[in-house]
């Protein structure tokens, strides 16, 4: 019964299959690009060393900002 339906509506079956293939390919490609970017960023941070970079907030929530300069200090 399913084969009969697929053979009877070949164009619809082809377009459905094409849509599924394009959808899966785009999800896999997006995940690969995201993972590559994550690894690249982690490698760059790793080159700095584990005690080189200290990131501090400029001001805490509920407090006014003071004129202390940048929020990140390299050491």
N, CA, C and O atoms as a CHARMM CRD file, in Angstrom:
* protein
*
  300
    1    1 UNK  N      0.81900  -1.19100   0.00000 PROA 1      0.00000
    2    1 UNK  CA     0.00000   0.00000   0.00000 PROA 1      0.00000
    3    1 UNK  C      0.86800   1.26200   0.00000 PROA 1      0.00000
    4    1 UNK  O      0.60000   2.20300  -0.74700 PROA 1      0.00000
    5    2 UNK  N      1.90700   1.27800   0.83800 PROA 2      0.00000
    6    2 UNK  CA     2.78500   2.44700   0.88800 PROA 2      0.00000
    7    2 UNK  C      3.55400   2.60100  -0.41600 PROA 2      0.00000
    8    2 UNK  O      3.72300   3.71000  -0.92400 PROA 2      0.00000
    9    3 UNK  N      4.02600   1.46000  -0.96100 PROA 3      0.00000
   10    3 UNK  CA     4.75400   1.53200  -2.22600 PROA 3      0.00000
   11    3 UNK  C      3.85800   2.03500  -3.35300 PROA 3      0.00000
   12    3 UNK  O      4.29800   2.79000  -4.22100 PROA 3      0.00000
   13    4 UNK  N      2.63400   1.62000  -3.33000 PROA 4      0.00000
   14    4 UNK  CA     1.69200   2.05300  -4.35700 PROA 4      0.00000
   15    4 UNK  C      1.49300   3.56900  -4.27800 PROA 4      0.00000
   16    4 UNK  O      1.42400   4.25000  -5.30100 PROA 4      0.00000
   17    5 UNK  N      1.40300   4.08100  -3.05400 PROA 5      0.00000
   18    5 UNK  CA     1.22200   5.51900  -2.86000 PROA 5      0.00000
   19    5 UNK  C      2.46200   6.28900  -3.31400 PROA 5      0.00000
   20    5 UNK  O      2.35300   7.33300  -3.95800 PROA 5      0.00000
   21    6 UNK  N      3.64800   5.76000  -2.97000 PROA 6      0.00000
   22    6 UNK  CA     4.89100   6.42200  -3.39100 PROA 6      0.00000
   23    6 UNK  C      5.03900   6.42300  -4.90600 PROA 6      0.00000
   24    6 UNK  O      5.42300   7.43100  -5.50000 PROA 6      0.00000
   25    7 UNK  N      4.73600   5.30200  -5.52000 PROA 7      0.00000
   26    7 UNK  CA     4.85500   5.22000  -6.97300 PROA 7      0.00000
   27    7 UNK  C      3.79400   6.05700  -7.67700 PROA 7      0.00000
   28    7 UNK  O      4.02700   6.56300  -8.77500 PROA 7      0.00000
   29    8 UNK  N      2.65100   6.20200  -7.06100 PROA 8      0.00000
   30    8 UNK  CA     1.58100   6.99600  -7.65900 PROA 8      0.00000
   31    8 UNK  C      1.82700   8.49400  -7.56300 PROA 8      0.00000
   32    8 UNK  O      1.32900   9.25900  -8.38900 PROA 8      0.00000
   33    9 UNK  N      2.59000   8.91700  -6.56300 PROA 9      0.00000
   34    9 UNK  CA     2.88800  10.33900  -6.36100 PROA 9      0.00000
   35    9 UNK  C      4.40200  10.53100  -6.31600 PROA 9      0.00000
   36    9 UNK  O      4.96300  10.92800  -5.29500 PROA 9      0.00000
   37   10 UNK  N      5.03800  10.24700  -7.42500 PROA 10     0.00000
   38   10 UNK  CA     6.49900  10.27600  -7.47100 PROA 10     0.00000
   39   10 UNK  C      7.06700  11.65700  -7.19400 PROA 10     0.00000
   40   10 UNK  O      8.05100  11.78300  -6.46500 PROA 10     0.00000
   41   11 UNK  N      6.47200  12.68300  -7.75500 PROA 11     0.00000
   42   11 UNK  CA     6.99200  14.04000  -7.56400 PROA 11     0.00000
   43   11 UNK  C      6.87500  14.45100  -6.09700 PROA 11     0.00000
   44   11 UNK  O      7.80900  15.02600  -5.54000 PROA 11     0.00000
   45   12 UNK  N      5.75300  14.16400  -5.47900 PROA 12     0.00000
   46   12 UNK  CA     5.56700  14.51100  -4.06800 PROA 12     0.00000
   47   12 UNK  C      6.56000  13.73500  -3.19600 PROA 12     0.00000
   48   12 UNK  O      7.13700  14.29700  -2.26500 PROA 12     0.00000
   49   13 UNK  N      6.75900  12.45200  -3.49400 PROA 13     0.00000
   50   13 UNK  CA     7.70900  11.63600  -2.73200 PROA 13     0.00000
   51   13 UNK  C      9.12700  12.16100  -2.90900 PROA 13     0.00000
   52   13 UNK  O      9.89500  12.22900  -1.94900 PROA 13     0.00000
   53   14 UNK  N      9.47500  12.53300  -4.14400 PROA 14     0.00000
   54   14 UNK  CA    10.81200  13.06800  -4.41400 PROA 14     0.00000
   55   14 UNK  C     11.03800  14.38100  -3.67400 PROA 14     0.00000
   56   14 UNK  O     12.09300  14.57700  -3.07100 PROA 14     0.00000
   57   15 UNK  N     10.06200  15.27800  -3.71400 PROA 15     0.00000
   58   15 UNK  CA    10.21600  16.56800  -3.03900 PROA 15     0.00000
   59   15 UNK  C     10.27300  16.40700  -1.52300 PROA 15     0.00000
   60   15 UNK  O     11.01000  17.12500  -0.84700 PROA 15     0.00000
   61   16 UNK  N      9.50400  15.47800  -0.99400 PROA 16     0.00000
   62   16 UNK  CA     9.55900  15.20900   0.44900 PROA 16     0.00000
   63   16 UNK  C     10.92800  14.67800   0.84100 PROA 16     0.00000
   64   16 UNK  O     11.50600  15.10700   1.84000 PROA 16     0.00000
   65   17 UNK  N     11.44300  13.74800   0.05500 PROA 17     0.00000
   66   17 UNK  CA    12.75500  13.18200   0.32700 PROA 17     0.00000
   67   17 UNK  C     13.84300  14.24800   0.20100 PROA 17     0.00000
   68   17 UNK  O     14.77300  14.28600   1.00600 PROA 17     0.00000
   69   18 UNK  N     13.73000  15.09600  -0.78800 PROA 18     0.00000
   70   18 UNK  CA    14.69600  16.17500  -0.97800 PROA 18     0.00000
   71   18 UNK  C     14.66400  17.14700   0.19800 PROA 18     0.00000
   72   18 UNK  O     15.71400  17.59100   0.66300 PROA 18     0.00000
   73   19 UNK  N     13.48300  17.47800   0.67700 PROA 19     0.00000
   74   19 UNK  CA    13.36000  18.36800   1.83000 PROA 19     0.00000
   75   19 UNK  C     13.97400  17.77800   3.08500 PROA 19     0.00000
   76   19 UNK  O     14.62600  18.48400   3.85400 PROA 19     0.00000
   77   20 UNK  N     13.77000  16.49100   3.29200 PROA 20     0.00000
   78   20 UNK  CA    14.35400  15.82400   4.46000 PROA 20     0.00000
   79   20 UNK  C     15.87200  15.81100   4.35400 PROA 20     0.00000
   80   20 UNK  O     16.56200  16.07200   5.34000 PROA 20     0.00000
   81   21 UNK  N     16.39500  15.51500   3.18300 PROA 21     0.00000
   82   21 UNK  CA    17.84800  15.48700   2.98000 PROA 21     0.00000
   83   21 UNK  C     18.45000  16.86900   3.20500 PROA 21     0.00000
   84   21 UNK  O     19.47900  16.99200   3.87100 PROA 21     0.00000
   85   22 UNK  N     17.82700  17.90500   2.66200 PROA 22     0.00000
   86   22 UNK  CA    18.33400  19.26800   2.84300 PROA 22     0.00000
   87   22 UNK  C     18.26500  19.66900   4.31300 PROA 22     0.00000
   88   22 UNK  O     19.19900  20.28700   4.82400 PROA 22     0.00000
   89   23 UNK  N     17.19100  19.33400   4.99000 PROA 23     0.00000
   90   23 UNK  CA    17.05600  19.67200   6.40700 PROA 23     0.00000
   91   23 UNK  C     18.10700  19.00300   7.26900 PROA 23     0.00000
   92   23 UNK  O     18.73200  19.65600   8.10500 PROA 23     0.00000
   93   24 UNK  N     18.30800  17.71700   7.07600 PROA 24     0.00000
   94   24 UNK  CA    19.31600  16.99300   7.85700 PROA 24     0.00000
   95   24 UNK  C     20.71000  17.52800   7.54800 PROA 24     0.00000
   96   24 UNK  O     21.52400  17.69600   8.45500 PROA 24     0.00000
   97   25 UNK  N     20.98800  17.79500   6.27900 PROA 25     0.00000
   98   25 UNK  CA    22.30100  18.32300   5.89700 PROA 25     0.00000
   99   25 UNK  C     22.56800  19.67800   6.52100 PROA 25     0.00000
  100   25 UNK  O     23.68500  19.94500   6.96500 PROA 25     0.00000
  101   26 UNK  N     21.56300  20.53700   6.56200 PROA 26     0.00000
  102   26 UNK  CA    21.77300  21.86300   7.13900 PROA 26     0.00000
  103   26 UNK  C     21.99600  21.78800   8.64500 PROA 26     0.00000
  104   26 UNK  O     22.80000  22.54900   9.18200 PROA 26     0.00000
  105   27 UNK  N     21.30700  20.89500   9.33200 PROA 27     0.00000
  106   27 UNK  CA    21.51800  20.73600  10.77800 PROA 27     0.00000
  107   27 UNK  C     22.91800  20.19300  11.05500 PROA 27     0.00000
  108   27 UNK  O     23.61100  20.69200  11.94100 PROA 27     0.00000
  109   28 UNK  N     23.33100  19.18500  10.31200 PROA 28     0.00000
  110   28 UNK  CA    24.66300  18.60600  10.50500 PROA 28     0.00000
  111   28 UNK  C     25.74000  19.63600  10.19100 PROA 28     0.00000
  112   28 UNK  O     26.72800  19.73300  10.91900 PROA 28     0.00000
  113   29 UNK  N     25.56700  20.40800   9.11800 PROA 29     0.00000
  114   29 UNK  CA    26.54700  21.43400   8.76200 PROA 29     0.00000
  115   29 UNK  C     26.63200  22.51400   9.82900 PROA 29     0.00000
  116   29 UNK  O     27.72800  22.94400  10.19000 PROA 29     0.00000
  117   30 UNK  N     25.49600  22.95300  10.33200 PROA 30     0.00000
  118   30 UNK  CA    25.48700  23.97500  11.38300 PROA 30     0.00000
  119   30 UNK  C     26.18700  23.47800  12.63900 PROA 30     0.00000
  120   30 UNK  O     26.93700  24.22400  13.26800 PROA 30     0.00000
  121   31 UNK  N     25.95100  22.23800  13.00500 PROA 31     0.00000
  122   31 UNK  CA    26.60700  21.68500  14.18700 PROA 31     0.00000
  123   31 UNK  C     28.11200  21.56500  13.97300 PROA 31     0.00000
  124   31 UNK  O     28.88600  21.80800  14.89900 PROA 31     0.00000
  125   32 UNK  N     28.53500  21.19600  12.77400 PROA 32     0.00000
  126   32 UNK  CA    29.96500  21.07100  12.48800 PROA 32     0.00000
  127   32 UNK  C     30.65100  22.42800  12.53800 PROA 32     0.00000
  128   32 UNK  O     31.75000  22.54300  13.07900 PROA 32     0.00000
  129   33 UNK  N     30.02000  23.45300  11.98500 PROA 33     0.00000
  130   33 UNK  CA    30.59000  24.80000  12.02400 PROA 33     0.00000
  131   33 UNK  C     30.67400  25.29400  13.46400 PROA 33     0.00000
  132   33 UNK  O     31.68500  25.87700  13.85700 PROA 33     0.00000
  133   34 UNK  N     29.63900  25.07400  14.24600 PROA 34     0.00000
  134   34 UNK  CA    29.64300  25.48500  15.64800 PROA 34     0.00000
  135   34 UNK  C     30.71500  24.77700  16.45200 PROA 34     0.00000
  136   34 UNK  O     31.39200  25.40100  17.26900 PROA 34     0.00000
  137   35 UNK  N     30.87900  23.48300  16.23200 PROA 35     0.00000
  138   35 UNK  CA    31.91100  22.72200  16.94900 PROA 35     0.00000
  139   35 UNK  C     33.30700  23.17600  16.53300 PROA 35     0.00000
  140   35 UNK  O     34.20200  23.26900  17.37400 PROA 35     0.00000
  141   36 UNK  N     33.50000  23.45700  15.25400 PROA 36     0.00000
  142   36 UNK  CA    34.79500  23.96300  14.79200 PROA 36     0.00000
  143   36 UNK  C     35.12500  25.31300  15.39900 PROA 36     0.00000
  144   36 UNK  O     36.26700  25.55900  15.78800 PROA 36     0.00000
  145   37 UNK  N     34.13800  26.18800  15.48300 PROA 37     0.00000
  146   37 UNK  CA    34.35400  27.50000  16.09900 PROA 37     0.00000
  147   37 UNK  C     34.66500  27.35300  17.58000 PROA 37     0.00000
  148   37 UNK  O     35.53300  28.05300  18.10300 PROA 37     0.00000
  149   38 UNK  N     33.96600  26.44700  18.26100 PROA 38     0.00000
  150   38 UNK  CA    34.21800  26.22700  19.68800 PROA 38     0.00000
  151   38 UNK  C     35.63800  25.72600  19.91600 PROA 38     0.00000
  152   38 UNK  O     36.32900  26.20500  20.81600 PROA 38     0.00000
  153   39 UNK  N     36.07800  24.76700  19.10700 PROA 39     0.00000
  154   39 UNK  CA    37.42900  24.23300  19.25300 PROA 39     0.00000
  155   39 UNK  C     38.47700  25.29900  18.96300 PROA 39     0.00000
  156   39 UNK  O     39.49700  25.36700  19.64800 PROA 39     0.00000
  157   40 UNK  N     38.23900  26.12500  17.96100 PROA 40     0.00000
  158   40 UNK  CA    39.17200  27.19700  17.62800 PROA 40     0.00000
  159   40 UNK  C     39.29900  28.19100  18.77400 PROA 40     0.00000
  160   40 UNK  O     40.40500  28.60400  19.12100 PROA 40     0.00000
  161   41 UNK  N     38.18300  28.57100  19.35400 PROA 41     0.00000
  162   41 UNK  CA    38.20200  29.51400  20.47800 PROA 41     0.00000
  163   41 UNK  C     38.90700  28.89400  21.68000 PROA 41     0.00000
  164   41 UNK  O     39.70300  29.56000  22.34100 PROA 41     0.00000
  165   42 UNK  N     38.62200  27.63000  21.96600 PROA 42     0.00000
  166   42 UNK  CA    39.27300  26.96600  23.09300 PROA 42     0.00000
  167   42 UNK  C     40.78100  26.85400  22.87400 PROA 42     0.00000
  168   42 UNK  O     41.55100  26.99100  23.82500 PROA 42     0.00000
  169   43 UNK  N     41.21500  26.60800  21.63400 PROA 43     0.00000
  170   43 UNK  CA    42.65100  26.56300  21.33900 PROA 43     0.00000
  171   43 UNK  C     43.29800  27.91900  21.56000 PROA 43     0.00000
  172   43 UNK  O     44.39100  28.00200  22.12000 PROA 43     0.00000
  173   44 UNK  N     42.63600  28.97900  21.12600 PROA 44     0.00000
  174   44 UNK  CA    43.18700  30.32500  21.31300 PROA 44     0.00000
  175   44 UNK  C     43.27100  30.68300  22.79100 PROA 44     0.00000
  176   44 UNK  O     44.26000  31.27100  23.22700 PROA 44     0.00000
  177   45 UNK  N     42.26200  30.34000  23.55800 PROA 45     0.00000
  178   45 UNK  CA    42.29000  30.60600  24.99700 PROA 45     0.00000
  179   45 UNK  C     43.36600  29.75100  25.66100 PROA 45     0.00000
  180   45 UNK  O     44.04600  30.21000  26.57800 PROA 45     0.00000
  181   46 UNK  N     43.52200  28.51200  25.20200 PROA 46     0.00000
  182   46 UNK  CA    44.54700  27.63000  25.74700 PROA 46     0.00000
  183   46 UNK  C     45.95600  28.15100  25.52300 PROA 46     0.00000
  184   46 UNK  O     46.83600  27.92000  26.35200 PROA 46     0.00000
  185   47 UNK  N     46.18500  28.84900  24.42100 PROA 47     0.00000
  186   47 UNK  CA    47.49900  29.42900  24.13700 PROA 47     0.00000
  187   47 UNK  C     47.85600  30.52600  25.12900 PROA 47     0.00000
  188   47 UNK  O     49.03400  30.78800  25.37100 PROA 47     0.00000
  189   48 UNK  N     46.84800  31.16600  25.70200 PROA 48     0.00000
  190   48 UNK  CA    47.10500  32.23900  26.65500 PROA 48     0.00000
  191   48 UNK  C     47.62400  31.69800  27.98100 PROA 48     0.00000
  192   48 UNK  O     48.31100  32.41900  28.70500 PROA 48     0.00000
  193   49 UNK  N     47.32000  30.48300  28.30900 PROA 49     0.00000
  194   49 UNK  CA    47.69000  29.91400  29.60000 PROA 49     0.00000
  195   49 UNK  C     46.51000  29.98800  30.54200 PROA 49     0.00000
  196   49 UNK  O     45.53600  30.69400  30.28300 PROA 49     0.00000
  197   50 UNK  N     46.60400  29.25100  31.64300 PROA 50     0.00000
  198   50 UNK  CA    45.44300  29.19400  32.52200 PROA 50     0.00000
  199   50 UNK  C     45.42600  30.29200  33.57900 PROA 50     0.00000
  200   50 UNK  O     44.42100  30.42600  34.27700 PROA 50     0.00000
  201   51 UNK  N     46.48800  31.08500  33.73500 PROA 51     0.00000
  202   51 UNK  CA    46.49100  32.16100  34.73500 PROA 51     0.00000
  203   51 UNK  C     46.72100  33.52200  34.10600 PROA 51     0.00000
  204   51 UNK  O     47.01800  34.47900  34.82000 PROA 51     0.00000
  205   52 UNK  N     46.59600  33.63600  32.81200 PROA 52     0.00000
  206   52 UNK  CA    46.92700  34.87600  32.12800 PROA 52     0.00000
  207   52 UNK  C     45.77300  35.86300  32.08700 PROA 52     0.00000
  208   52 UNK  O     45.99700  37.07400  32.11000 PROA 52     0.00000
  209   53 UNK  N     44.57400  35.38100  32.02800 PROA 53     0.00000
  210   53 UNK  CA    43.42700  36.24600  31.78400 PROA 53     0.00000
  211   53 UNK  C     42.47000  36.21100  32.96700 PROA 53     0.00000
  212   53 UNK  O     42.03900  35.14600  33.40800 PROA 53     0.00000
  213   54 UNK  N     42.14900  37.39800  33.46900 PROA 54     0.00000
  214   54 UNK  CA    41.17900  37.51300  34.55200 PROA 54     0.00000
  215   54 UNK  C     40.08700  38.46200  34.09000 PROA 54     0.00000
  216   54 UNK  O     40.37000  39.59600  33.70200 PROA 54     0.00000
  217   55 UNK  N     38.86600  38.01500  34.12800 PROA 55     0.00000
  218   55 UNK  CA    37.73800  38.83200  33.67900 PROA 55     0.00000
  219   55 UNK  C     36.90500  39.18800  34.89600 PROA 55     0.00000
  220   55 UNK  O     36.44500  38.31100  35.62700 PROA 55     0.00000
  221   56 UNK  N     36.71500  40.49400  35.10700 PROA 56     0.00000
  222   56 UNK  CA    35.93100  40.97000  36.24600 PROA 56     0.00000
  223   56 UNK  C     34.84200  41.90100  35.74200 PROA 56     0.00000
  224   56 UNK  O     35.02600  42.58400  34.73400 PROA 56     0.00000
  225   57 UNK  N     33.72000  41.93300  36.42700 PROA 57     0.00000
  226   57 UNK  CA    32.66300  42.87200  36.02200 PROA 57     0.00000
  227   57 UNK  C     33.07400  44.30000  36.34200 PROA 57     0.00000
  228   57 UNK  O     33.81400  44.54500  37.29400 PROA 57     0.00000
  229   58 UNK  N     32.59400  45.22600  35.55100 PROA 58     0.00000
  230   58 UNK  CA    32.86600  46.63400  35.80900 PROA 58     0.00000
  231   58 UNK  C     32.18600  47.09400  37.08300 PROA 58     0.00000
  232   58 UNK  O     32.75600  47.85000  37.87000 PROA 58     0.00000
  233   59 UNK  N     30.97500  46.63500  37.27600 PROA 59     0.00000
  234   59 UNK  CA    30.22900  46.94500  38.49400 PROA 59     0.00000
  235   59 UNK  C     29.24600  45.81500  38.76000 PROA 59     0.00000
  236   59 UNK  O     28.84100  45.09700  37.84600 PROA 59     0.00000
  237   60 UNK  N     28.88100  45.67200  39.98700 PROA 60     0.00000
  238   60 UNK  CA    27.93100  44.62900  40.35400 PROA 60     0.00000
  239   60 UNK  C     26.51200  45.12400  40.09800 PROA 60     0.00000
  240   60 UNK  O     26.26300  46.32700  40.02100 PROA 60     0.00000
  241   61 UNK  N     25.60500  44.19100  39.96900 PROA 61     0.00000
  242   61 UNK  CA    24.20800  44.55900  39.76900 PROA 61     0.00000
  243   61 UNK  C     23.72100  45.37400  40.96000 PROA 61     0.00000
  244   61 UNK  O     23.97100  45.00900  42.10900 PROA 61     0.00000
  245   62 UNK  N     23.04700  46.44300  40.69900 PROA 62     0.00000
  246   62 UNK  CA    22.51000  47.28900  41.75500 PROA 62     0.00000
  247   62 UNK  C     23.45800  48.39200  42.19400 PROA 62     0.00000
  248   62 UNK  O     23.06200  49.25900  42.97300 PROA 62     0.00000
  249   63 UNK  N     24.70000  48.38500  41.71900 PROA 63     0.00000
  250   63 UNK  CA    25.65600  49.43400  42.05900 PROA 63     0.00000
  251   63 UNK  C     25.90400  50.28900  40.83400 PROA 63     0.00000
  252   63 UNK  O     25.75800  49.83600  39.69900 PROA 63     0.00000
  253   64 UNK  N     26.28100  51.52700  41.07900 PROA 64     0.00000
  254   64 UNK  CA    26.60500  52.40600  39.96700 PROA 64     0.00000
  255   64 UNK  C     28.00700  52.08200  39.46600 PROA 64     0.00000
  256   64 UNK  O     28.86300  51.62700  40.22400 PROA 64     0.00000
  257   65 UNK  N     28.22400  52.32400  38.18300 PROA 65     0.00000
  258   65 UNK  CA    29.53500  52.06600  37.59800 PROA 65     0.00000
  259   65 UNK  C     30.53100  53.10000  38.08300 PROA 65     0.00000
  260   65 UNK  O     30.23100  54.29300  38.12800 PROA 65     0.00000
  261   66 UNK  N     31.71300  52.63900  38.44500 PROA 66     0.00000
  262   66 UNK  CA    32.77900  53.55600  38.84600 PROA 66     0.00000
  263   66 UNK  C     33.79300  53.64000  37.71700 PROA 66     0.00000
  264   66 UNK  O     33.76400  52.81200  36.80700 PROA 66     0.00000
  265   67 UNK  N     34.66700  54.59500  37.75200 PROA 67     0.00000
  266   67 UNK  CA    35.61500  54.82200  36.66800 PROA 67     0.00000
  267   67 UNK  C     36.87400  54.00100  36.78000 PROA 67     0.00000
  268   67 UNK  O     37.96700  54.56400  36.72500 PROA 67     0.00000
  269   68 UNK  N     36.77300  52.68300  36.93500 PROA 68     0.00000
  270   68 UNK  CA    37.95400  51.84200  37.09300 PROA 68     0.00000
  271   68 UNK  C     38.55200  51.36700  35.77900 PROA 68     0.00000
  272   68 UNK  O     39.56800  50.67200  35.81200 PROA 68     0.00000
  273   69 UNK  N     38.00100  51.69000  34.65500 PROA 69     0.00000
  274   69 UNK  CA    38.60000  51.29700  33.38300 PROA 69     0.00000
  275   69 UNK  C     38.01200  49.99600  32.86000 PROA 69     0.00000
  276   69 UNK  O     36.83200  49.70100  33.05300 PROA 69     0.00000
  277   70 UNK  N     38.86000  49.22800  32.19500 PROA 70     0.00000
  278   70 UNK  CA    38.40600  48.02800  31.49200 PROA 70     0.00000
  279   70 UNK  C     37.97400  46.94100  32.46200 PROA 70     0.00000
  280   70 UNK  O     38.41400  46.89500  33.61000 PROA 70     0.00000
  281   71 UNK  N     37.10500  46.07300  31.97400 PROA 71     0.00000
  282   71 UNK  CA    36.60600  44.98400  32.79300 PROA 71     0.00000
  283   71 UNK  C     37.48200  43.74500  32.73400 PROA 71     0.00000
  284   71 UNK  O     37.27600  42.82600  33.52800 PROA 71     0.00000
  285   72 UNK  N     38.45300  43.67800  31.82500 PROA 72     0.00000
  286   72 UNK  CA    39.34900  42.53300  31.72100 PROA 72     0.00000
  287   72 UNK  C     40.77200  43.01000  31.95400 PROA 72     0.00000
  288   72 UNK  O     41.18400  44.03700  31.41300 PROA 72     0.00000
  289   73 UNK  N     41.52200  42.26800  32.75800 PROA 73     0.00000
  290   73 UNK  CA    42.89200  42.64100  33.09900 PROA 73     0.00000
  291   73 UNK  C     43.79100  41.47700  32.74000 PROA 73     0.00000
  292   73 UNK  O     43.55800  40.34900  33.17600 PROA 73     0.00000
  293   74 UNK  N     44.82500  41.74400  31.94200 PROA 74     0.00000
  294   74 UNK  CA    45.79600  40.70200  31.60500 PROA 74     0.00000
  295   74 UNK  C     46.90600  40.73100  32.63400 PROA 74     0.00000
  296   74 UNK  O     47.34400  41.80600  33.04300 PROA 74     0.00000
  297   75 UNK  N     47.36100  39.57600  33.05500 PROA 75     0.00000
  298   75 UNK  CA    48.36100  39.53000  34.11100 PROA 75     0.00000
  299   75 UNK  C     49.37200  38.54000  33.89600 PROA 75     0.00000
  300   75 UNK  O     50.27900  38.39600  34.71600 PROA 75     0.00000
